[in-house]
């Protein structure tokens, strides 16, 4: 009986030993004292810890990411909400303006948290912020630019965090494409037209007749554009900016917008859209005009 009991106890001890050894494998947690870098991160990525990428979502799908990391964007979420940098990337406790946001996102102060970003700068800053709140196991693993491991999901090299534009943007679908980062929205009507007839929010006024014509452009054949019509390309470039930015043009009917589109494309602009005329707009972003308004230039 004693011998049988001994055998059972030895079997249980062996089983416990196997389970214990198993915990040192893929499912074992980190202690927070490890020196984790982009050179050795693959050894730890399947351990029990929080792995957080502080880059923007666009960076993730453009430049790629390491499988196993979740995204908490520093610039697109943490900055201005939880943290305000008062001295560049030099952290001070005064930079933490909403600690509850950080605690909600990063969880228990006893959890191991592994941070990364583009170069390691954001990760180092957030590590200091979390340490100031009592987090004790935060690791800055560095920047993805130094990663050469096998867990990288490649980006497409072009994603900018915005909806892909269709071949045509018109008054019927313009509401879907307003407020795009870096885009230029231009209303080519006269000043009085804007305030009498109304306008679409986010479009700025660059009057064709009151400014562009005879300054930057001279129509030699009505609304039929020719390259000779561009007399001051520098004026157009000053107004519309970078030649690869998205430019959305509108006017009363679409005629001026079409003409200016041709002019911009003739000097190298590649993403210009003639949205058409406000008379066809039935969207939700119209600012109504005042029919009694008259422009007094005196």
PLY file of the C-alpha trace (Angstrom):
ply
format ascii 1.0
element vertex 298
property float x
property float y
property float z
element edge 297
property int vertex1
property int vertex2
end_header
0.00 0.00 0.00
2.84 2.34 0.97
4.73 1.43 -2.20
1.63 2.16 -4.31
1.14 5.50 -2.56
4.78 6.38 -3.19
4.39 5.64 -6.89
1.29 7.87 -7.08
3.10 10.72 -5.32
6.09 10.39 -7.64
3.76 10.45 -10.64
2.06 13.62 -9.39
5.41 15.27 -8.73
6.56 14.39 -12.23
3.37 15.84 -13.71
3.81 19.04 -11.71
7.41 19.21 -12.84
6.33 18.94 -16.48
3.71 21.67 -16.03
6.26 23.86 -14.29
8.75 23.35 -17.11
6.01 24.16 -19.60
5.53 27.56 -18.00
9.06 28.50 -18.93
8.18 28.12 -22.61
5.98 30.14 -24.93
3.32 30.81 -22.27
5.71 32.04 -19.60
5.40 35.64 -18.61
8.18 38.22 -18.58
9.60 39.70 -15.40
10.11 43.21 -16.73
13.84 43.05 -16.11
14.72 41.68 -19.54
16.73 43.77 -21.96
14.48 43.55 -25.00
15.61 45.17 -28.24
14.71 44.90 -31.90
17.55 42.39 -32.22
16.04 39.89 -29.79
12.33 40.80 -29.72
11.39 37.61 -31.60
12.44 35.58 -28.54
9.82 37.33 -26.40
6.92 38.14 -28.71
4.89 35.10 -27.64
5.39 35.65 -23.91
2.64 36.83 -21.58
2.99 40.63 -21.74
1.52 43.71 -23.44
3.31 44.56 -26.68
2.40 48.08 -27.84
3.31 49.94 -31.03
3.09 53.72 -30.51
3.15 54.68 -34.20
0.16 55.94 -36.16
-2.13 53.49 -37.94
-0.94 54.84 -41.29
2.68 54.06 -40.35
1.65 50.53 -39.50
0.05 49.76 -42.85
2.49 51.85 -44.86
5.83 50.80 -43.38
4.81 47.49 -41.85
4.54 46.21 -38.29
5.62 43.37 -36.03
2.96 40.69 -35.60
1.84 40.51 -31.98
1.96 44.25 -31.26
-1.23 46.23 -30.71
-1.35 49.88 -31.82
-1.87 52.77 -29.40
-0.99 55.83 -31.53
1.02 58.45 -29.68
0.36 61.37 -32.01
-3.18 60.42 -33.00
-4.43 59.58 -29.52
-2.16 59.94 -26.49
-0.74 63.38 -27.24
-3.16 66.15 -26.38
-5.36 63.80 -24.38
-3.29 61.95 -21.82
0.04 63.68 -22.38
1.18 67.18 -23.30
4.87 67.61 -24.10
6.12 70.77 -22.46
9.76 70.37 -23.41
10.08 68.32 -26.56
10.85 64.69 -25.79
12.24 65.48 -22.34
9.60 64.10 -20.00
8.44 65.81 -16.82
5.63 64.75 -14.51
3.68 67.86 -15.51
3.31 66.30 -18.97
0.78 63.79 -17.63
-2.55 65.62 -17.84
-4.96 62.66 -17.76
-3.41 59.73 -15.90
-6.75 57.88 -15.98
-6.46 57.56 -19.76
-3.03 55.95 -19.47
-4.18 53.62 -16.71
-7.22 52.61 -18.74
-5.12 51.80 -21.81
-2.10 50.19 -20.19
-3.88 48.31 -17.42
-2.35 46.94 -14.23
0.79 48.64 -12.99
2.27 45.20 -12.33
1.93 44.00 -15.92
4.95 43.81 -18.20
4.58 46.33 -21.02
6.88 46.30 -24.05
6.83 49.50 -26.09
8.08 50.25 -29.60
7.72 53.03 -32.19
9.64 54.25 -35.22
13.01 54.97 -33.62
12.45 54.39 -29.89
11.87 58.05 -28.98
8.13 57.85 -28.37
8.59 54.54 -26.58
11.17 56.07 -24.23
8.93 59.03 -23.51
5.86 56.91 -22.75
7.99 54.59 -20.61
9.00 57.60 -18.49
5.36 58.71 -18.27
4.19 55.27 -17.13
7.06 54.97 -14.64
5.99 58.30 -13.14
2.55 56.77 -12.47
3.97 53.74 -10.71
4.32 51.26 -13.57
7.30 49.10 -12.67
7.78 46.75 -15.62
7.91 48.90 -18.74
10.47 48.11 -21.45
11.48 50.29 -24.41
12.26 47.82 -27.21
13.29 50.54 -29.66
12.23 51.37 -33.22
10.96 49.19 -36.03
13.57 50.68 -38.35
16.11 48.43 -36.60
14.00 45.27 -36.76
15.27 42.46 -38.99
13.34 39.55 -37.52
10.87 37.12 -39.02
7.62 38.51 -37.61
7.32 41.62 -39.73
4.13 42.14 -41.69
5.12 44.23 -44.69
3.36 47.52 -45.42
2.24 48.59 -48.87
4.44 51.69 -48.99
1.61 54.01 -49.95
-1.19 53.90 -47.36
-1.77 57.35 -45.86
-4.56 56.55 -43.43
-7.35 57.74 -45.68
-10.04 56.30 -47.88
-8.89 55.65 -51.43
-10.37 58.21 -53.80
-12.52 57.08 -56.72
-11.80 58.12 -60.31
-14.34 60.94 -59.97
-15.32 63.07 -56.99
-18.55 64.95 -57.63
-21.16 66.94 -55.78
-22.97 63.66 -55.17
-20.14 62.04 -53.21
-17.96 64.95 -52.01
-19.23 64.63 -48.43
-17.36 61.32 -48.14
-14.06 63.01 -49.00
-14.12 66.27 -47.05
-11.51 67.07 -44.38
-8.76 64.83 -45.77
-5.33 65.46 -44.25
-3.19 67.63 -46.49
-5.87 68.18 -49.13
-6.76 71.56 -50.62
-10.44 72.42 -51.16
-10.96 75.48 -53.37
-14.12 77.36 -54.33
-13.46 79.40 -57.50
-16.55 81.62 -57.36
-16.62 85.32 -56.54
-16.66 86.55 -52.96
-20.27 87.76 -53.21
-21.38 84.41 -54.67
-20.08 82.62 -51.60
-21.89 84.78 -49.06
-25.08 85.22 -51.07
-25.54 81.70 -52.41
-23.83 79.75 -49.66
-20.80 77.47 -49.68
-19.55 74.03 -48.67
-17.72 73.84 -45.37
-13.94 73.27 -45.72
-13.73 74.92 -49.16
-11.67 78.11 -49.17
-12.33 80.86 -51.67
-9.82 81.58 -54.45
-11.85 83.65 -56.87
-11.23 82.90 -60.53
-12.57 86.15 -61.97
-11.48 88.37 -59.10
-7.95 87.01 -58.72
-6.67 84.17 -60.91
-7.76 85.57 -64.25
-5.31 88.14 -65.62
-2.89 87.43 -62.76
-2.01 83.76 -63.14
-4.16 82.83 -66.15
-5.24 84.51 -69.36
-7.95 82.79 -71.40
-7.00 82.97 -75.07
-9.87 80.84 -76.35
-12.81 81.03 -73.99
-12.95 78.05 -71.67
-10.80 75.89 -73.94
-7.51 75.66 -72.08
-4.06 75.80 -73.70
-0.68 75.85 -71.97
-0.15 79.40 -73.21
-2.94 80.47 -70.84
-0.65 79.99 -67.83
1.20 83.30 -67.55
2.32 83.12 -63.91
2.74 79.49 -62.77
4.41 80.70 -59.58
1.10 82.24 -58.46
-0.70 78.92 -58.93
2.03 77.01 -57.09
1.94 79.50 -54.23
-1.84 79.08 -53.83
-2.20 75.35 -54.41
1.03 74.14 -52.82
2.75 70.81 -53.42
2.09 69.29 -56.81
1.33 65.86 -55.38
-1.27 67.03 -52.86
-4.96 66.36 -53.42
-6.75 69.41 -54.82
-10.55 69.56 -54.98
-12.02 72.35 -57.12
-15.58 73.64 -57.33
-17.41 76.67 -58.70
-20.98 77.48 -59.79
-21.41 74.91 -62.54
-18.03 73.16 -62.85
-16.72 75.17 -65.82
-14.14 77.23 -63.94
-13.15 74.17 -61.93
-12.53 72.19 -65.12
-10.45 74.97 -66.61
-8.27 75.40 -63.50
-7.87 71.62 -63.27
-6.41 71.62 -66.79
-4.14 74.53 -65.89
-2.80 72.84 -62.77
-2.23 69.54 -64.54
-0.31 71.38 -67.28
2.27 72.49 -64.70
2.61 69.09 -63.03
-0.21 68.67 -60.51
-1.23 65.01 -60.38
-4.20 64.75 -58.00
-6.68 67.41 -59.08
-10.45 66.79 -58.97
-13.19 68.87 -60.55
-16.00 68.37 -58.05
-18.47 70.38 -60.15
-20.89 73.16 -59.31
-22.52 74.02 -56.01
-25.87 74.22 -57.78
-25.84 70.39 -57.81
-24.84 69.95 -54.17
-27.38 68.33 -51.86
-25.10 67.19 -49.06
-24.97 67.94 -45.35
-22.13 70.47 -45.21
-23.62 73.52 -46.89
-23.40 76.86 -45.12
-26.39 78.87 -46.28
-25.89 82.29 -47.80
-27.52 85.63 -47.13
-29.39 86.88 -50.19
-29.28 90.44 -48.90
-25.48 90.54 -48.82
-23.72 92.93 -51.20
-19.96 93.38 -51.36
-18.82 96.91 -50.54
-15.18 97.36 -51.50
-15.01 100.95 -50.30
0 1
1 2
2 3
3 4
4 5
5 6
6 7
7 8
8 9
9 10
10 11
11 12
12 13
13 14
14 15
15 16
16 17
17 18
18 19
19 20
20 21
21 22
22 23
23 24
24 25
25 26
26 27
27 28
28 29
29 30
30 31
31 32
32 33
33 34
34 35
35 36
36 37
37 38
38 39
39 40
40 41
41 42
42 43
43 44
44 45
45 46
46 47
47 48
48 49
49 50
50 51
51 52
52 53
53 54
54 55
55 56
56 57
57 58
58 59
59 60
60 61
61 62
62 63
63 64
64 65
65 66
66 67
67 68
68 69
69 70
70 71
71 72
72 73
73 74
74 75
75 76
76 77
77 78
78 79
79 80
80 81
81 82
82 83
83 84
84 85
85 86
86 87
87 88
88 89
89 90
90 91
91 92
92 93
93 94
94 95
95 96
96 97
97 98
98 99
99 100
100 101
101 102
102 103
103 104
104 105
105 106
106 107
107 108
108 109
109 110
110 111
111 112
112 113
113 114
114 115
115 116
116 117
117 118
118 119
119 120
120 121
121 122
122 123
123 124
124 125
125 126
126 127
127 128
128 129
129 130
130 131
131 132
132 133
133 134
134 135
135 136
136 137
137 138
138 139
139 140
140 141
141 142
142 143
143 144
144 145
145 146
146 147
147 148
148 149
149 150
150 151
151 152
152 153
153 154
154 155
155 156
156 157
157 158
158 159
159 160
160 161
161 162
162 163
163 164
164 165
165 166
166 167
167 168
168 169
169 170
170 171
171 172
172 173
173 174
174 175
175 176
176 177
177 178
178 179
179 180
180 181
181 182
182 183
183 184
184 185
185 186
186 187
187 188
188 189
189 190
190 191
191 192
192 193
193 194
194 195
195 196
196 197
197 198
198 199
199 200
200 201
201 202
202 203
203 204
204 205
205 206
206 207
207 208
208 209
209 210
210 211
211 212
212 213
213 214
214 215
215 216
216 217
217 218
218 219
219 220
220 221
221 222
222 223
223 224
224 225
225 226
226 227
227 228
228 229
229 230
230 231
231 232
232 233
233 234
234 235
235 236
236 237
237 238
238 239
239 240
240 241
241 242
242 243
243 244
244 245
245 246
246 247
247 248
248 249
249 250
250 251
251 252
252 253
253 254
254 255
255 256
256 257
257 258
258 259
259 260
260 261
261 262
262 263
263 264
264 265
265 266
266 267
267 268
268 269
269 270
270 271
271 272
272 273
273 274
274 275
275 276
276 277
277 278
278 279
279 280
280 281
281 282
282 283
283 284
284 285
285 286
286 287
287 288
288 289
289 290
290 291
291 292
292 293
293 294
294 295
295 296
296 297
